[in-house]
Amino acid sequence: MDTLEKARIRISHWISHNEHHIEEYELFAEQLEEAGKAAAAAQIRELARLEKASTECLRKALLDLEER
């Protein structure tokens, strides 16, 4: 298995992993909101937003690998 094939596998795994984390963060933020902790919920939502941005970087990297 060459480096590019390994990279595609690794990046695909990271995308899936991040998506799972995002779901957990959003659920946790809802729970915090319901518990009256709006400020903490907002921080977790920001974390989810940043995770989405990092996942988009991974998607772009994967597309770049597939184009070459």
N, C-alpha and C positions, 0 to 999 in steps of 0.2 A: 504494500500500500504506500503510495507516494505522499509527499507532504500536502499537496493540494486536496487529495482525497480525504486525508485525515482532517484537514482544515474544514472541509465541507461537513463532515460528520460532527466534528466538535462544535462548529457554529450552529448547526441545526439543533444539536442537543441544548446549547445555551439558550436558543430562542424558545424552545419548548419549556425549559426550566424557568426562564423569566416570565413567560406567560402564566405559568402556574403561580409564581410569586405574586404577580399583579392581581390575579383573582383573589388570593389570600389577603393581600393588602386592602383591596376594596371591601371585602367582607368585614375585615377587622375594623376599618374606618367606620362602617355602618354601625358596628357593635359599640364602638367608642361614642359615636354620636348619640345612640340610644341611651347610653350610660351617662349622658350629660357632659361628655368630654369633647366639646366641639374643637377646641384648639389642638388637642392631640389628634383628633380625627383629621383635621386639616393637614397636619404634618404627615400623616400616613398617606393621605391622598396625594400630597406633593411627592412623596416617595414613589407612589404608583406612577405618577406622571413622568418622573425621571427614569423609572424602570422601562416605561413605554418608549421613551426617547432612546435609551441604550439598546433596546430591542430593535428599534428601527435602524440603528447603526449596524447591528449584526445582520439584519435583513439585507441592507445595502452591500455589506461585505460579501455575503453569500451570493448575491446577484452578480457581483463583480467576479467572483471565482467561477461562476457558471458561464460567464460570457467569454472566458479565456480558454 
